[in-house]
Amino acid sequence: TAAGKSVIQAGFLKDLLEKWPAQRVLCVTHVKELVAQNHLALSRTWPEAPAGVYSAALNRRDTRQPIIFASIQSVYKRAHELGWFDLILIDECHLVPVKTADGMYRKFIDAAKGYNKNLKVMGFTATPYRLDNGLLVDGENRLFTDIIPAKATGMDMDALLEKGYLAPLTTEPVKTHIDTRDVTIKGGEFVLKELAAEVDKPDITQAACNEIIKLGSNRKSWLLFATTVDHAWHIAQCLKGLGVTSEVITGETPQGVRERIITDYKSGHVKALVNVNVLTTGFDAPQTDLL
């Protein structure tokens, strides 16, 4: 986790194409932010990389470059436009179902094999075991056969911390607590409506924001996770009332507004960024120093 899959992927692509320039690779993932982020990582590692982007959300439909970065939603019915690939790299590959051979990823891979029966698939994930699916290499419908760190020297979290690649996480005791004893748990998760009823209370929000300000007095960029959209706005309003520049991003935030807010956050113009299940998988903001 947080070891930099986009950078590792970029280095791998550079090595691969410099050694075998005739190879053609599709780098596919599930959200446009990761498509753009992975493409940017390659551009920084290899400025002259022969790479294109196929993503409706990014208004790009490149099809002929040796390396294509794509969102699965845009390409899963478009294998005929993209043609031959030697290798498909799936970022956040834990999203590929294990218990079924269906879904967008499987649909595209099956179609791509029509052009190259020897097509290889490689996945990147920090979580190869999922509660809903199990281990990615188990089950009769599995897509993957091996987990590389089991066969090679993997870099674990302690080593990454020791070498300075990751910042050490520190936890601070807090005085504000919520009572979840009466909140129903289904599938290992709290029932959202019941959880929100316990969490989204003015006195709890005010007390928590007071503690955030106290504990974050020497921190630069705060990333906050709210339970619901209403909860997010209540947190942001509370922080603004305490003099903290705050913004909210939810699934309902228009794309242009979302991009502007993230840019302002990464540049330091927004101190506190409150989100609801949006800035999670693969969000790259290294300056963040308070969660």
C-alpha positions in Angstrom: 0.0 0.0 0.0 1.3 3.5 -1.0 4.5 2.0 -2.5 3.7 3.8 -5.8 2.1 1.4 -8.3 2.0 4.1 -11.0 5.7 4.7 -10.7 6.5 1.0 -10.7 4.2 0.5 -13.7 6.0 3.3 -15.5 9.4 1.9 -14.9 8.3 -1.6 -16.0 6.8 -0.1 -19.3 10.0 1.8 -20.0 12.2 -1.3 -19.5 9.8 -3.5 -21.5 9.5 -1.2 -24.6 13.1 -0.3 -24.7 14.1 -4.0 -24.7 11.2 -5.1 -27.0 9.9 -2.1 -28.9 7.4 -4.2 -30.9 5.4 -5.0 -27.8 2.0 -3.4 -27.4 0.5 -2.8 -24.0 -2.9 -1.7 -22.6 -2.9 -0.2 -19.1 -6.5 -0.2 -17.9 -8.2 0.8 -14.7 -11.6 1.8 -13.4 -11.6 5.6 -12.9 -10.3 8.4 -15.1 -8.2 9.9 -12.3 -6.1 6.8 -12.2 -5.9 6.7 -16.0 -4.6 10.3 -16.0 -2.3 9.7 -13.0 -0.7 6.5 -14.6 -0.2 8.3 -17.9 1.4 11.2 -16.1 3.7 8.9 -14.1 5.0 7.4 -17.4 5.5 10.8 -19.0 7.6 11.9 -16.0 9.6 8.7 -16.1 9.9 8.5 -19.9 9.0 11.9 -21.5 9.3 10.4 -25.1 7.1 7.4 -24.3 4.9 6.3 -27.2 1.7 6.4 -25.2 -1.9 7.4 -25.8 -5.1 7.6 -23.8 -8.5 6.1 -24.5 -11.0 7.5 -22.0 -14.4 9.1 -22.8 -14.2 11.1 -19.5 -10.8 12.5 -20.5 -12.0 13.3 -24.1 -9.2 11.1 -25.6 -9.7 8.1 -27.9 -6.1 7.2 -29.0 -5.9 3.7 -30.6 -2.6 3.2 -32.3 0.2 3.9 -29.9 2.3 1.0 -28.5 1.1 2.0 -25.0 -2.5 2.9 -24.3 -3.9 4.0 -21.0 -7.6 3.4 -20.8 -10.7 3.3 -18.5 -12.4 -0.1 -18.7 -15.8 1.6 -19.1 -14.7 3.2 -22.3 -13.0 0.2 -23.9 -14.7 -3.0 -22.8 -16.9 -3.0 -25.9 -14.1 -1.6 -28.2 -11.5 -4.3 -28.6 -12.1 -4.1 -32.3 -10.9 -0.5 -32.3 -7.7 -1.2 -30.4 -6.6 -4.4 -32.0 -3.6 -6.5 -31.0 -2.1 -6.3 -27.5 0.8 -8.4 -26.1 0.1 -7.5 -22.5 -2.7 -6.0 -20.5 -1.9 -4.3 -17.2 -4.9 -3.9 -14.8 -4.4 -1.3 -12.1 -6.4 -2.0 -8.9 -7.0 -5.5 -10.2 -8.8 -6.7 -7.1 -11.9 -5.2 -8.8 -11.8 -8.1 -11.3 -14.3 -10.7 -10.1 -13.0 -14.0 -8.9 -16.2 -15.9 -8.4 -17.5 -15.2 -11.9 -16.0 -15.0 -15.4 -18.3 -12.1 -16.2 -17.8 -8.3 -16.1 -16.3 -5.6 -18.2 -12.6 -6.7 -17.7 -13.4 -10.3 -18.7 -15.5 -9.1 -21.7 -12.6 -7.0 -23.0 -9.9 -9.7 -22.3 -11.9 -12.4 -24.1 -12.3 -10.1 -27.1 -8.7 -9.1 -27.1 -7.7 -12.8 -27.1 -9.4 -13.0 -30.5 -6.5 -10.9 -31.8 -3.8 -12.6 -29.8 -4.4 -16.0 -28.2 -1.1 -15.6 -26.3 -2.2 -12.4 -24.6 -0.8 -12.0 -21.1 -2.5 -10.2 -18.2 -0.7 -8.6 -15.2 -2.5 -6.9 -12.3 -1.4 -4.3 -9.7 -3.0 -4.2 -6.3 -2.1 -3.6 -2.7 -5.0 -5.9 -1.6 -4.9 -9.3 -3.4 -7.2 -10.7 -0.7 -10.8 -9.3 -0.5 -13.5 -10.2 1.9 -16.1 -10.5 -0.9 -13.9 -12.4 -3.4 -11.2 -14.1 -1.5 -7.7 -14.4 -2.8 -7.3 -13.3 -6.4 -5.4 -16.5 -7.4 -8.0 -18.9 -5.9 -11.2 -20.2 -7.5 -12.0 -21.9 -10.8 -12.9 -18.5 -12.4 -9.7 -16.7 -11.3 -8.0 -14.5 -13.9 -4.6 -14.5 -12.1 -2.4 -17.5 -11.3 0.5 -16.1 -9.3 1.2 -13.3 -6.8 4.7 -12.1 -7.5 5.9 -11.3 -4.0 5.4 -14.9 -3.1 8.0 -15.8 -5.7 10.3 -12.8 -5.5 11.7 -10.5 -2.8 8.7 -8.3 -2.1 9.2 -4.9 -0.5 7.0 -4.8 2.7 5.7 -1.8 4.5 8.4 -1.9 7.2 11.2 -1.8 4.6 9.5 1.0 2.7 9.3 3.0 5.9 12.9 2.3 6.9 14.2 3.4 3.5 12.2 6.6 3.6 9.8 5.9 0.7 6.8 6.1 3.0 6.0 8.5 5.8 5.5 6.8 9.2 1.9 7.0 10.4 1.3 8.3 13.9 -2.0 8.2 15.7 -3.1 10.6 18.4 -5.6 9.9 21.1 -8.9 11.8 20.7 -11.6 12.7 23.2 -14.5 12.7 20.8 -16.1 9.3 20.5 -19.3 8.0 18.9 -21.5 5.2 20.1 -21.9 2.5 17.4 -23.3 -0.3 19.7 -26.8 0.0 18.2 -25.6 0.4 14.6 -26.4 -2.7 12.5 -23.6 -4.4 10.7 -24.2 -6.1 7.4 -21.5 -7.8 5.3 -18.9 -6.5 7.6 -19.9 -2.9 7.2 -22.1 -0.5 9.2 -25.5 0.2 7.8 -24.9 3.7 6.4 -28.2 5.3 7.4 -27.9 4.1 11.0 -24.3 5.1 11.2 -25.0 8.6 9.9 -27.7 9.0 12.6 -25.0 8.4 15.2 -22.2 10.4 13.6 -23.8 13.4 12.0 -24.8 15.4 15.1 -23.9 19.0 15.6 -22.2 18.5 19.0 -20.1 15.6 17.8 -19.1 17.5 14.6 -18.2 20.6 16.5 -16.1 18.6 19.1 -14.3 16.6 16.4 -13.5 19.8 14.4 -12.1 21.4 17.5 -9.8 18.4 18.0 -8.8 18.4 14.3 -7.7 22.0 14.6 -5.8 21.3 17.8 -4.0 18.2 16.5 -3.5 19.6 13.0 -2.0 23.0 14.1 1.4 22.0 12.6 0.0 20.1 9.6 -0.4 21.4 6.1 -3.0 19.5 4.2 -6.0 17.7 5.9 -7.9 14.9 4.1 -11.2 14.1 5.8 -13.6 11.3 5.2 -17.3 11.8 6.0 -20.1 9.3 6.3 -22.7 11.0 4.0 -23.0 14.0 1.7 -24.8 16.0 4.4 -22.2 15.0 6.9 -19.4 16.2 4.6 -21.1 19.6 4.2 -21.6 19.9 8.0 -17.9 19.2 8.6 -16.8 21.8 6.0 -19.2 24.4 7.4 -18.0 23.8 10.9 -14.3 24.1 9.9 -15.0 27.3 7.9 -16.6 28.7 10.9 -13.4 28.0 12.8 -11.3 29.8 10.1 -10.1 26.8 8.1 -10.3 26.9 4.3 -12.4 23.8 3.4 -14.0 22.2 0.4 -16.2 19.2 -0.2 -16.0 16.5 -2.9 -18.7 13.9 -3.3 -20.0 11.7 -6.2 -22.3 14.6 -7.0 -19.6 17.2 -7.5 -19.4 18.4 -11.2 -16.2 17.3 -12.9 -14.9 20.8 -13.5 -15.5 21.8 -9.9 -13.9 18.6 -8.7 -10.8 19.2 -10.7 -10.5 22.8 -9.5 -10.9 21.8 -5.8 -8.3 19.0 -6.1 -5.9 21.4 -7.8 -6.4 24.0 -5.0 -5.9 21.3 -2.4 -2.7 20.0 -3.9 -1.3 23.6 -4.3 -2.1 24.5 -0.7 -4.9 26.9 -1.3 -7.4 24.6 0.5 -6.3 23.3 3.8 -9.1 20.8 4.5 -10.6 18.6 1.8 -13.7 16.7 3.0 -14.9 13.8 0.8 -17.4 10.9 0.8 -16.0 7.7 -0.6 -14.3 9.5 -3.6 -10.7 10.2 -2.8 -9.8 6.6 -1.8 -8.3 4.2 -4.2 -5.1 5.5 -5.8 -5.6 9.2 -4.8 -2.1 10.7 -5.2 -1.6 13.8 -3.0 1.8 13.4 -1.3 1.6 16.7 0.6 -1.3 15.2 2.7 -0.1 15.0 6.3 -3.3 14.7 8.4 -6.2 12.2 8.0 
